[in-house]
Amino acid sequence: MFNPLNPNVLLSGTDGGIHRTNNINAASVAWTNINNNYQTYQYYHVVMDPLSGSDGVLGGAQDNGTTAGGATFFSLPNNTTMTSVFGGDGVAVGISRDNACVPFFMGTQNGNIYRDCPTAATITPTGSASEFVTYFYLDPDNNSNLYYAGRDKLWKTNNSSTVTSGTWTDMGTTALKGHTDFFKRFSTTRGTYNSATSYLLLGGDEGHIYRLNDPRNATSFSAAVDITPTGATIGFPSIVTGLAIHPTNRNIVLATYSNYGTQSIFYTANATAASPTWTLVERNLEFHSIRSAAITEVNGQTLYYVGTARGLYSSTNPLTTDWVRQGANEIGFALVSSLDYRHSDGTLLIGTHGNGIYQSKITLCNGTTTTWNGTAWSNGVPTASTEAIFTGNYSSTANLQACTVTITNNATVTFNPSHTFIIGGGLTVDSGSSLVIENEAALRQINKDVNSGNIIVKRNSSPMVRRDYTAWSSPVSNQQLQAFSPNTIATRFYEYLYTGTSTPTAYQSVDPTTNFVNGKGYMIRVANNWSTTVASAYNGQFQGVPFNGDASQRVGKGINLLGNPYASPISATTFLNDNLNVGTLYFWTNTTPASGGAYPQNNFASYTTLGGVAAFGSAKIPNGTIQTGQGFYIQSSALQDCFFKNTQRVNASVSTQFFKMSQELEKHAFRLNFNDENVSYNQFLIGYMEGASSIHDNLIDGKMLDVSKPSMYSIIDDTEYVIQGKGLPFNEDDIIILGYKVIDAGNYSISIENFDGLFDTQSIYVKDKLLNRIHDIRILPTHSIQILERLMTDLKLFIPMHY
C-alpha cells in the first residue's frame, strides 16, 4: 500500500509482518521492519543458551531467518530485544557451550546447517537428503553431540564444534527398522553423558518412536529399539511432534502427536524397558492437535507441558489431572511449536508459530520453611524456594523474597520505602495479623496464586490544595471509594467515559459507596478540609486483599482512564508492548491549580517507548514506571481489552523519578519547553531511536492529549505530537516542523529542558520564519518568539550544521 501523502513510501504486509520502504524507486530498495513489537514471528524451533542464568535465546522463524536475543551475546538489554543473525527461512537452531566462542548452529530451508564459530562454515552432511524444514538437534547438556535428520536417514557427530560437511557419521535409515518415517523430533536424556544410561529418542512422520541407547558410541541406526506406543496412529500424517524426557528420571517420557483425529498424548514411566508401557493421557485435550512437549522439575516437583495448535497447557500429573491452559493473555491461542527447558535454573522457553517467543521461570517451593519470631529466622533468611512464616513483628531493612508467605499470631510485617517483598506464590494473612506496604515500597508476586487476608498499602499523592484532583487506582480488592478518601465531597468521585466529547460528558460522578474496580482509574478530589493555599500530599491508604494475577479492562475508541491494579509499580514500556493499540500513556500531574474553573496550562505528562515528557518545564518527567495506586489515561485506537499482567510488575527500587532517557535501545533525545514571561505552558520531546521513522510510529510517537491550552508541539501529518521519534541512523540534515497555539498574542519563548546521547555535542537550530532568525538552542538555551496571531506553524527545528 502506498502512503497517500508520499508516493515514494510503500508499506508491505507479509507473513513476516509489516515493512516499509521510504523510496520504492531506489535502484536497491531498502526495507525497514515496522512490526514495533507486534508479534508476527512464526518460529519452528527455539533454544536457550545452556549456561544457567543466561538470557541468551535463539529462534528459527519462517520467512524471517534466525533471531537471537539477550545481553549474553549481543549486549542487548534482555531477550525481549531480538536481532537477526542469519537469513533465509529459519528452521532448527542450537547454542553450544562446547567451545569458548559459544557456537550458534542455524538452519535454513532445504536442509542447510551453518555453524558460526570457531570456524564459520556450512556443515550440511555431504550426500544428505533434506526437506524444506529439516531438523537437527544439539544435546542440551552434552553439546559436543549433534544429530541431523536427513529425511529418513540419521546423521550424527560427537564433535559439533569441529565437524565439517564430510566428517559426519551416516547412521542409516528407518528402512533398517522396516519403516519409511522421516525424522521429525529428537530428545536426549539430561545430565552428564553416561554410556550405560544415556539414550536418544527419535520420532517420525508416520508415528514411530525409536530409542537409541548410548548414541555417542552407536554406529548404526539398526541398534535403535522401536518403542512406539500401542494405540498410536501409524502412517502419514500422524507426526511425532514432541518427545520430552524427565530431567532426573530417564524412565519418564511424554510423547505427542499432531493432527486431528489421532491419539495425541502418551506417557510412560518405564521408557528404558524393552517394550515400554504407554498410557494415553489426552484427557481434556482430546480434540486438540499437539505440537510440542516438555517436562520440568523444580525442587522435586514435576510439571508436564504440551504445546497445542491453540495455546500452551500444563498438568501436575496427566495420569490423574486435566491439562490447564497457561499464558492465556500472553501466548493466547497461538500454535506452540517448540518448548525448551533448562533444568539448571528451572527456565522454560516457549516458541510459537505466529506469536513470538516467551520465557517463564518455574518457581516452586522446595518444602523448606523458615519462621520469623520477631527476633530471628528459625532456618535462615528465606529464598525464592522457601516458605516464610511470620509469627512476630517484622520491619524490612532490604528486599526480601520467599516462595509462599503466611503471617499469623497477630504479627505485623512492614515493608519500608524502596523495599520490595517478592513472593513467588501466594500470600496468607491470618485474622489479627497485618502486612503493611509503606509509601514507595512494593509487594511483587511472580505467579498467579490466590491471596487471602487483608493488607494495608500506603501511597502519597503529589502535593495538592483544596479542589485539586488525583487519578487513583486500588491495589487491593473490595476497597470502597469513600472509605479511601472519607472527607472528599460525595459528588467528587469521577470515572471517565470514552464517549464524552466535553468535560461534563466525559467525567461522570460515581457512587462513592461502591468499590474500586481492578485496573480502572478514578479522579478523586482532595478532602474538602484541605488548605486552599498550602499544598500538601494526601496520605492515601488502601486496605483489602492484594490483587494478584491478570486483569483486563474494556476500553473504547478514544480517551479512557485506567489504573495500576497491583501493590507494586509496573513497567510502562511492558504495558505498552502488551497493549499495542494504546500507543501513549498520559499522567495527570496535578501541578497547576485551576483558575476560574479552568486550568491555564497543560497538566498531562506523557510517555511512549521513546521516553517521557513532563507536562511543562521543571515538572516531573515520567520515567517508565506506573506507580502503585496510579491512575493514568490512554487514547485507545479501538474497542478492546487492555491487559495487566504479573510480568509487568517491577520492584520498588526502580520507581525513583529521573531525567535521563532509558537506554534499553539506542536513543538520543532532547526536551523543549514552551513559555511566556510568567508561565511554562507545556513540554515536548524529540528523539531518535531504532524502529522509528518520519511518519507516525505506534508506541513511539505520542499525540497531544489536550490541545485546548496554549502549547507548542511537533507536527506529523497535520497532527499535534508531544513526543516525536525519528529513525536511526541519525540524519544531520533532518528538519522537524513545529506548531503552536496561544490564547493571546505576545512574547513567548522556547527553552531546552535537557538533552542526551548525540545531542551532548550536536547543535539544535530553531529557525523563526517570521523574524528570519536562526538560533542554536543547545548553546543558548532560550529562544524568544513574538507571536502576533493565535495559531501559527511558522517555526522549523533544524538538527543540521547546514541549513
C-alpha positions in Angstrom: 0.0 0.0 0.0 1.4 3.4 -0.9 1.3 6.3 1.5 -1.3 8.6 0.0 0.8 11.6 1.1 4.1 10.3 -0.4 4.2 8.0 -3.4 7.8 7.0 -2.7 6.7 5.3 0.6 5.3 1.8 0.2 4.0 -0.5 3.0 4.2 -4.2 2.5 2.3 -6.8 4.6 3.5 -10.4 4.6 3.5 -13.4 6.9 6.7 -11.8 8.3 4.8 -8.7 9.4 4.8 -5.1 8.1 7.7 -3.5 6.3 8.2 0.0 4.8 10.5 1.5 2.2 10.8 5.2 2.0 12.0 5.1 -1.6 10.4 2.5 -3.8 12.1 4.0 -6.8 15.6 3.4 -5.5 17.9 1.2 -7.5 18.3 -1.1 -4.5 15.1 -0.8 -2.3 15.8 -0.8 1.4 13.1 -2.1 3.7 12.5 -1.3 7.4 10.7 -3.7 9.8 7.9 -1.7 11.5 6.3 -4.5 13.4 7.1 -2.5 16.5 6.7 -5.4 18.9 3.6 -6.7 17.1 4.2 -10.4 17.3 4.2 -12.0 13.8 7.2 -14.3 14.1 6.5 -17.9 13.2 9.1 -19.9 15.0 9.7 -23.5 14.0 12.3 -24.1 16.8 13.7 -22.1 19.8 16.5 -22.8 22.2 18.2 -21.2 25.2 21.9 -20.8 26.0 22.6 -24.0 28.1 24.5 -21.8 30.6 22.5 -21.4 33.8 21.2 -17.9 34.3 22.0 -16.8 30.8 19.4 -14.7 29.0 20.6 -15.8 25.5 17.9 -17.2 23.2 17.9 -18.3 19.5 14.9 -19.0 17.3 14.4 -20.1 13.7 11.5 -18.3 12.1 9.6 -18.9 8.9 10.5 -16.3 6.3 12.4 -14.3 9.0 15.7 -16.2 9.3 17.3 -16.8 12.7 16.9 -14.2 15.5 18.8 -14.0 18.8 18.3 -12.0 22.0 20.0 -11.3 25.3 22.9 -9.4 26.8 24.9 -12.6 26.9 25.7 -12.4 23.2 24.8 -9.0 21.8 24.8 -6.6 24.8 21.1 -6.2 24.3 19.1 -5.2 27.4 17.4 -8.6 27.7 16.0 -11.3 25.4 12.9 -9.3 24.7 15.0 -7.3 22.2 15.9 -9.6 19.3 18.4 -9.2 16.5 18.7 -11.0 13.2 21.8 -13.3 13.0 21.1 -15.4 9.9 18.9 -15.1 6.8 16.7 -17.4 4.7 13.9 -19.4 6.3 14.9 -20.1 9.9 14.3 -23.6 11.0 16.3 -25.6 13.6 18.7 -23.8 16.0 21.3 -24.7 18.7 23.6 -22.9 21.1 26.7 -24.8 22.3 29.0 -24.3 25.3 31.3 -26.9 24.0 33.7 -24.2 22.7 34.8 -20.9 24.3 33.4 -19.0 21.3 29.9 -20.3 22.1 28.9 -21.6 18.6 25.5 -21.0 17.1 24.0 -23.7 14.9 21.4 -22.3 12.5 19.4 -24.0 9.7 17.8 -22.6 6.6 15.4 -24.1 4.1 16.2 -27.3 2.2 18.4 -28.8 4.9 21.3 -26.3 5.2 23.0 -26.1 8.6 25.5 -23.4 9.4 27.9 -23.0 12.4 29.2 -19.5 13.0 32.4 -20.4 15.1 35.2 -21.3 15.8 35.3 -21.6 12.0 32.3 -20.2 10.2 31.1 -22.8 7.8 28.2 -24.6 6.2 28.3 -28.0 7.7 25.4 -29.8 6.0 26.3 -33.5 5.8 27.7 -34.4 2.3 25.2 -36.6 0.5 22.3 -35.9 2.8 18.8 -35.5 1.5 16.5 -32.9 3.0 13.0 -31.5 3.4 12.2 -27.8 3.2 12.1 -27.8 7.0 14.9 -30.1 8.1 15.6 -30.6 11.8 18.8 -31.1 13.7 19.3 -31.4 17.5 22.1 -30.4 19.8 22.2 -32.3 23.0 21.4 -29.5 25.6 23.7 -31.0 28.3 26.4 -32.6 26.1 26.9 -30.0 23.4 29.5 -32.0 21.5 26.8 -34.3 20.4 24.8 -33.1 17.3 22.2 -35.0 15.4 20.8 -34.3 11.9 17.6 -35.5 10.2 18.3 -36.3 6.5 14.8 -37.3 5.8 14.7 -40.9 6.8 18.5 -41.0 7.4 20.1 -40.2 10.8 23.5 -38.4 10.8 25.5 -37.7 13.9 28.7 -36.2 15.2 30.4 -36.2 18.5 32.4 -33.1 17.6 29.9 -30.4 16.9 32.5 -27.5 17.2 34.8 -29.0 14.5 32.6 -31.1 12.3 32.7 -30.4 8.6 30.3 -31.5 5.8 32.4 -34.6 5.2 33.0 -35.8 8.8 29.5 -36.7 9.9 28.7 -40.4 10.7 26.0 -41.9 8.5 23.8 -44.0 10.8 21.5 -45.4 8.2 17.8 -45.0 7.6 14.5 -46.1 9.1 14.4 -48.8 6.5 16.7 -50.7 8.9 13.6 -51.0 11.1 11.3 -51.8 8.3 9.8 -48.3 8.1 9.8 -45.2 5.9 9.5 -42.4 8.6 11.2 -39.1 8.0 12.7 -38.0 11.3 10.8 -35.0 12.9 11.7 -34.9 16.6 14.7 -35.6 18.9 15.3 -35.7 22.6 18.1 -36.9 24.8 18.4 -37.8 28.5 19.6 -35.0 30.7 22.7 -34.5 32.7 26.3 -35.6 32.1 26.6 -38.2 29.4 26.8 -41.8 30.6 27.3 -44.6 28.1 25.4 -47.0 30.3 22.3 -44.8 30.8 22.1 -42.1 28.2 19.8 -42.5 25.2 18.4 -40.6 22.2 14.7 -40.6 21.3 13.6 -40.0 17.7 10.1 -39.5 16.3 9.0 -39.9 12.7 6.3 -38.5 10.4 4.5 -41.9 10.3 4.1 -42.2 14.1 7.0 -44.3 15.1 9.2 -43.6 18.1 12.7 -45.0 18.4 15.2 -45.3 21.3 18.9 -45.4 20.5 20.9 -46.3 23.6 24.4 -44.9 24.0 24.1 -42.8 20.9 27.6 -41.3 21.2 29.1 -44.7 20.6 26.4 -46.3 18.4 27.4 -46.9 14.8 24.2 -47.8 13.1 20.5 -46.9 13.4 19.9 -50.7 13.3 20.7 -50.7 17.1 17.6 -48.5 17.7 14.6 -50.0 19.5 11.1 -49.3 18.2 9.1 -48.2 21.3 6.1 -46.7 19.5 3.1 -46.6 21.9 0.4 -49.2 21.4 -2.6 -47.4 20.2 -0.7 -44.6 18.4 -1.9 -43.9 14.9 0.7 -45.2 12.4 1.1 -43.8 8.9 1.5 -40.3 7.5 0.4 -37.7 8.6 0.5 -39.0 12.2 3.6 -37.0 13.1 5.6 -37.2 16.3 5.8 -33.6 17.4 7.1 -33.8 20.9 9.4 -36.1 22.9 10.2 -35.0 26.5 12.4 -37.0 28.9 12.1 -36.2 32.6 15.2 -34.2 33.6 16.1 -36.5 36.6 14.2 -39.7 35.8 15.1 -41.2 32.4 12.2 -43.7 32.6 9.5 -41.0 32.4 8.7 -39.8 28.9 5.9 -37.7 27.3 5.3 -38.2 23.6 2.9 -36.1 21.5 1.4 -36.4 18.0 -0.1 -33.8 15.7 -3.1 -33.7 13.5 -6.8 -34.1 14.5 -8.4 -37.5 14.9 -5.2 -39.1 16.2 -4.4 -40.2 19.8 -2.1 -37.4 20.6 -0.5 -37.5 24.1 1.2 -40.6 25.6 3.0 -41.1 28.9 5.4 -43.9 30.1 7.2 -44.4 33.4 9.4 -47.3 32.0 10.9 -45.8 28.9 14.1 -47.9 29.2 12.2 -51.2 29.2 12.5 -53.4 26.1 8.8 -52.7 25.4 7.7 -49.6 27.5 4.1 -49.4 28.8 2.4 -46.3 27.5 -0.8 -44.6 28.8 -2.9 -42.3 26.7 -3.2 -39.0 28.7 -5.1 -36.7 26.4 -7.7 -36.1 29.0 -9.5 -32.8 28.2 -7.2 -32.2 25.1 -8.8 -35.0 23.1 -9.7 -32.7 20.2 -6.5 -30.7 20.1 -3.6 -31.0 17.7 -0.5 -31.3 19.9 2.7 -29.8 18.6 5.4 -29.9 21.4 6.2 -31.3 24.8 8.3 -30.6 27.9 8.8 -31.9 31.4 10.1 -29.6 34.1 11.2 -30.4 37.6 11.9 -27.7 40.3 12.5 -28.6 43.9 11.3 -32.1 43.4 8.0 -31.1 41.9 7.3 -32.1 38.3 5.1 -30.3 35.8 4.2 -31.6 32.3 3.7 -29.2 29.4 2.2 -29.6 25.9 2.1 -27.0 23.2 -1.0 -27.3 21.0 -2.4 -25.6 17.9 -4.4 -23.5 20.4 -2.1 -22.5 23.2 0.1 -24.0 26.0 -1.2 -26.4 28.6 0.3 -28.0 31.8 -0.6 -30.7 34.2 0.9 -31.7 37.6 0.1 -35.3 36.7 -1.5 -36.1 33.4 -2.4 -39.6 34.7 -4.9 -38.1 37.1 -5.2 -34.3 36.4 -6.6 -32.4 33.4 -4.5 -30.1 31.4 -4.7 -26.4 32.4 -4.2 -23.6 29.9 -1.2 -21.4 30.6 -0.3 -17.8 29.5 -3.8 -17.1 28.2 -3.2 -13.4 27.9 0.5 -13.7 26.8 0.6 -16.7 24.5 -3.1 -16.7 23.7 -4.3 -19.3 21.3 -1.1 -19.2 19.2 0.3 -22.5 17.9 3.1 -23.5 20.3 5.6 -25.2 18.1 8.6 -25.6 20.3 9.5 -25.9 24.0 13.0 -25.8 25.5 13.6 -26.4 29.2 16.8 -25.6 31.1 16.9 -27.7 34.2 19.8 -25.9 35.9 17.7 -22.9 36.7 14.2 -24.0 36.0 13.6 -21.9 32.9 11.1 -22.8 30.2 11.2 -21.2 26.7 8.1 -21.3 24.6 8.2 -20.8 20.8 5.1 -20.1 18.9 4.3 -20.1 15.2 2.8 -16.7 14.8 3.1 -15.0 18.2 6.8 -14.8 19.0 8.9 -16.3 21.9 8.0 -16.4 25.6 10.1 -17.4 28.6 8.9 -18.5 32.1 10.8 -19.2 35.3 9.3 -22.3 37.0 9.3 -21.3 40.7 8.1 -23.9 43.2 8.7 -24.4 46.9 11.2 -26.9 47.9 9.5 -27.9 51.2 11.8 -25.9 53.4 10.2 -23.4 55.8 11.7 -20.7 58.0 9.9 -18.7 60.7 10.4 -15.2 61.9 9.6 -15.0 65.6 10.1 -11.2 65.9 13.8 -11.5 66.5 15.4 -14.1 64.1 14.7 -16.6 61.4 14.5 -20.2 62.5 16.1 -21.7 59.4 17.9 -18.8 57.7 16.7 -15.9 55.6 14.1 -17.2 53.1 14.9 -17.6 49.5 12.7 -17.9 46.3 12.1 -21.6 47.1 11.5 -21.2 50.9 8.1 -20.9 52.6 8.3 -18.0 55.0 6.1 -17.8 58.2 5.9 -14.7 60.3 4.8 -15.2 63.9 6.3 -11.9 65.2 6.6 -8.3 64.1 9.0 -7.6 61.3 10.3 -4.3 59.7 12.2 -4.6 56.4 15.8 -3.4 56.0 16.1 -4.6 52.4 14.3 -6.6 49.7 13.0 -10.0 50.8 11.9 -12.9 48.8 10.0 -16.2 49.5 8.1 -18.9 47.8 5.0 -18.5 49.8 4.2 -16.4 52.9 2.0 -16.8 55.9 1.6 -14.1 58.5 0.0 -15.3 61.7 -0.1 -14.9 65.5 -1.1 -11.2 65.3 2.2 -10.3 63.8 2.6 -7.0 61.9 5.0 -7.2 58.9 6.1 -3.8 57.5 8.0 -3.1 54.2 9.6 0.2 54.3 10.2 2.7 51.4 12.3 1.4 48.5 12.0 -2.2 49.7 10.2 -4.9 47.8 8.6 -8.1 49.2 8.9 -10.6 46.3 6.7 -13.7 46.6 6.8 -16.5 44.0 3.4 -17.9 45.1 0.6 -17.0 47.4 0.2 -14.8 50.5 -1.9 -15.6 53.5 -2.6 -13.0 56.2 -4.4 -14.5 59.2 -7.1 -12.6 61.0 -5.5 -10.2 63.6 -2.2 -10.1 61.6 -1.1 -7.4 59.2 1.1 -6.7 56.2 1.9 -3.0 55.7 3.4 -1.8 52.4 4.6 1.7 53.1 4.7 4.5 50.5 7.3 3.8 47.8 7.6 0.1 49.0 6.2 -2.8 47.0 4.6 -6.3 47.1 5.6 -8.1 43.9 4.2 -11.6 43.1 5.6 -13.8 40.4 3.0 -16.5 39.9 -0.8 -16.0 39.8 -1.7 -17.7 43.1 -4.7 -16.6 45.1 -4.1 -14.4 48.2 -6.2 -14.4 51.4 -6.4 -11.8 54.2 -6.2 -8.1 54.2 -3.1 -5.9 53.8 -2.5 -2.1 54.0 -0.9 -0.3 51.1 0.1 3.3 51.6 0.5 5.8 48.8 1.1 9.5 49.0 -0.2 11.8 46.3 1.6 14.8 44.8 1.1 18.0 46.9 -2.4 19.4 46.5 -4.5 22.3 47.6 -8.3 22.2 48.0 -10.2 21.3 44.9 -7.2 19.5 43.3 -7.7 16.1 41.8 -5.6 12.9 41.7 -6.1 9.9 39.4 -6.2 6.9 41.8 -6.4 3.1 41.3 -6.7 0.5 44.0 -4.1 -2.3 44.5 -6.4 -4.3 46.7 -9.9 -5.8 46.3 -13.0 -4.5 48.0 -11.7 -1.1 48.7 -14.6 1.4 48.9 -14.1 4.7 47.2 -15.5 6.9 50.1 -13.5 4.9 52.7 -10.3 5.7 50.8 -11.0 9.4 50.9 -13.7 10.0 53.5 -13.5 13.8 53.5 -14.0 14.2 49.8 -17.4 15.5 48.8 -19.6 12.6 47.8 -20.2 14.1 44.3 -16.4 14.5 43.6 -15.5 10.9 42.7 -15.4 10.5 38.9 -14.9 7.9 36.2 -14.0 8.9 32.6 -16.3 7.9 29.7 -14.6 7.5 26.4 -17.8 8.6 24.7 -17.6 12.0 26.3 -16.9 14.9 24.0 -16.5 17.6 26.7 -15.5 17.7 30.4 -19.1 17.4 31.6 -19.9 14.5 29.3 -16.7 12.6 29.9 -16.2 12.9 33.7 -19.2 11.2 35.3 -19.8 11.1 39.0 -19.8 7.6 40.6 -21.4 6.3 43.7 -18.7 6.6 46.4 -20.1 3.7 48.4 -19.1 1.4 45.6 -15.6 -0.3 45.3 -12.7 0.4 43.1 -12.6 -1.9 40.1 -9.2 -3.6 39.4 -7.4 -1.9 36.6 -9.8 1.1 36.5 -8.7 4.7 37.3 -10.8 7.3 39.2 -10.4 11.0 39.5 -10.9 11.9 43.2 -10.8 15.4 44.6 -8.8 16.0 47.7 -10.5 16.3 51.1 -12.8 19.3 51.4 -11.0 20.5 54.5 -7.6 20.8 52.6 -5.8 24.1 52.6 -6.5 26.5 49.8 -3.0 28.0 49.8 -0.5 25.5 51.2 -0.1 22.4 49.0 0.4 19.1 50.8 0.2 15.4 49.9 -2.7 13.2 50.7 -1.6 10.1 52.5 -3.7 7.5 50.8 -4.3 4.1 52.5 -5.8 1.1 50.8 -7.0 -1.9 52.8 -8.1 -5.3 51.4 -6.8 -8.5 49.8 -3.9 -7.6 47.5 -4.8 -8.2 43.8 -2.6 -10.8 42.0 -2.7 -12.3 38.5 -4.0 -10.9 35.3 -6.7 -8.2 35.0 -8.4 -6.7 31.9 -10.3 -3.5 31.4 -12.6 -3.0 28.4 -11.9 0.4 26.8 -13.5 2.2 23.9 -12.1 4.2 21.0 -11.0 7.4 22.5 -9.7 8.6 25.9 -10.0 6.1 28.8 -8.9 6.2 32.4 -7.1 3.1 33.7 -5.0 2.3 36.8 -2.3 0.1 38.1 -4.1 -2.8 39.9 -1.0 -4.1 41.9 0.7 -3.3 45.2 3.9 -2.8 43.2 4.9 -0.5 40.3 4.5 -1.7 36.8 6.7 -1.1 33.7 5.1 1.4 31.4 7.0 0.0 28.4 6.0 -3.6 29.1 2.3 -2.4 29.5 2.5 -0.7 26.1 4.1 -3.7 24.4 1.3 -5.9 25.9 -1.4 -3.4 24.6 -0.4 -2.3 21.1 -3.5 -0.3 20.4 -2.7 2.1 23.3 0.4 3.8 22.0 0.9 6.5 24.6 0.3 6.9 28.3 -0.8 10.2 29.9 -0.5 11.1 33.6 -2.5 13.8 35.3 0.2 15.7 37.2 -2.0 17.9 39.3 0.8 20.6 39.4 -1.3 23.5 38.1 -4.3 24.6 40.1 -7.5 25.6 38.3 -8.2 29.3 37.9 -11.8 30.4 37.4 -12.8 26.7 36.8 -10.1 26.2 34.1 -6.5 25.0 34.0 -4.3 27.7 32.4 -1.6 25.3 31.3 -1.0 21.6 30.3 -1.4 19.2 33.2 -0.7 15.9 31.4 2.7 14.3 31.4 3.2 11.7 28.6 5.1 8.5 27.9 5.9 6.3 25.0 8.7 3.7 24.4 10.8 6.7 23.2 10.7 8.2 26.7 8.7 10.5 29.0 7.9 14.2 28.7 6.7 16.5 31.6 3.5 18.5 31.5 5.7 21.6 31.3 9.1 22.8 32.2 10.6 21.7 35.5 7.7 19.3 36.2 8.3 15.6 36.8 9.2 13.6 33.7 7.7 10.0 33.6 10.5 7.5 33.9 8.7 4.4 32.5 7.2 3.3 35.8 3.5 3.4 36.6 3.3 3.7 40.4 1.3 1.8 42.9 -2.2 3.4 43.2 -1.6 5.4 40.0 -4.4 6.1 37.6 -3.4 7.1 34.0 -5.1 7.9 30.7 -4.8 6.2 27.4 -6.2 7.1 23.9 -7.3 3.8 22.5 -7.5 3.3 18.8 -10.1 0.6 19.0 -12.7 -1.1 21.2 -10.6 -3.6 23.0 -9.5 -5.1 26.3 -6.4 -3.7 28.0 -4.4 -6.2 29.9 -2.5 -6.0 33.2 -0.1 -8.9 33.9 2.2 -10.0 36.7 5.0 -9.9 34.1 4.6 -6.1 34.0 5.3 -5.8 37.8 8.7 -4.3 38.9 10.4 -3.7 42.2 10.0 -0.5 44.2 13.7 0.4 43.7 13.1 1.3 40.0 10.4 3.8 40.8 12.5 6.9 41.6 11.9 9.6 39.1 14.9 10.6 36.9 15.5 12.8 33.9 17.7 10.7 31.6 16.4 8.6 28.8 16.2 4.8 29.4 18.9 3.2 27.4 17.3 -0.1 26.6 17.6 0.7 22.9 19.9 3.3 21.2 18.1 6.6 21.9 19.1 10.3 21.6 16.7 12.9 22.7 16.0 16.4 23.9 13.1 18.1 25.6 11.8 21.7 24.9 9.6 23.9 27.0 7.1 26.5 25.7 6.8 29.5 28.0 5.7 33.1 28.2 7.2 35.6 30.7 5.3 34.1 33.6 4.1 30.6 32.7 5.6 27.4 31.4 2.8 26.0 29.3 4.0 22.6 28.1 7.0 20.4 27.3 7.5 18.2 24.2 10.1 15.6 23.3 12.1 14.9 20.1 14.1 11.7 19.9 15.9 9.3 17.6 15.7 5.6 18.2 15.7 2.2 16.5 12.4 1.4 14.8 11.2 5.0 14.4 10.5 6.8 11.1 9.3 10.1 9.8 5.7 9.1 9.8 3.6 8.1 12.8 5.0 5.1 14.7 2.8 3.3 17.2 4.3 3.1 20.7 6.9 5.7 19.8 5.1 8.9 18.7 2.7 10.4 21.2 -0.1 12.8 20.3 -1.1 15.8 22.4 -4.0 14.7 24.6 -5.3 18.2 25.4 -4.9 20.8 22.6 -7.2 23.4 24.2 -4.3 25.1 26.2 -1.5 27.3 24.9 1.0 24.8 23.7 3.8 24.0 21.3 4.3 20.7 19.5 5.8 18.9 16.6 3.7 18.1 13.6 3.2 14.7 11.8 0.6 14.7 9.0 -1.0 17.9 10.3 -1.5 16.4 13.8 0.0 17.7 17.0 2.5 15.5 18.8 4.0 15.9 22.3 6.5 13.1 21.6 8.0 12.5 18.1 10.5 9.8 17.3 12.8 9.8 14.2 14.7 6.9 12.8 18.4 5.8 13.1 21.0 6.2 11.7 20.8 9.9 12.6 20.5 12.3 9.7 22.1 15.6 10.3 20.0 17.2 7.6 16.8 16.4 9.4 14.1 19.1 9.8 11.2 19.0 12.3 8.2 21.2 11.8 6.8 22.8 14.9 3.4 24.3 15.6 1.9 26.3 18.5 -1.3 27.6 19.8 -1.8 30.6 22.1 -4.8 32.4 23.6 -3.3 35.8 23.5 -0.7 37.4 21.2 2.5 38.4 23.0 6.1 37.4 23.9 6.8 33.7 24.3 9.9 31.6 24.3 11.3 28.1 23.6 13.7 26.8 26.2 15.6 23.5 26.3 15.0 21.3 29.4 17.6 18.6 28.9 19.3 16.5 26.2 21.3 13.3 26.0 23.1 11.0 23.6 24.5 12.5 20.5 22.9 15.9 21.5 25.6 16.3 24.1 27.6 17.7 21.1 25.1 18.0 18.2 23.7 21.5 17.5 19.9 22.1 17.5 18.8 25.1 15.5 15.5 26.8 15.7 14.5 28.8 12.6 11.9 31.5 13.2 10.5 32.2 9.7 8.6 35.3 10.9 11.8 37.1 12.0 14.1 35.1 9.7 16.3 34.2 12.7 18.3 31.0 13.4 19.2 30.1 16.9 21.3 27.2 18.3 19.1 26.4 21.3 21.5 23.8 22.7 24.2 26.5 23.2 21.9 29.4 24.2 19.0 27.5 25.8 16.2 30.1 25.3 14.8 31.5 22.1 12.3 34.4 22.3 9.3 34.4 19.9 7.0 37.3 19.2 3.6 35.8 18.4 1.2 38.1 16.5 -1.5 35.6 15.9 -3.1 32.9 18.0 -2.4 29.9 15.8 0.7 29.6 13.6 3.1 27.0 12.2 6.0 29.2 11.2 8.8 27.5 13.1 11.2 24.9 12.0 13.6 22.9 14.2 16.9 22.1 12.5 19.3 19.5 13.7 22.0 20.0 11.0 25.1 22.1 10.7 23.9 23.1 7.2 20.6 24.7 6.7 
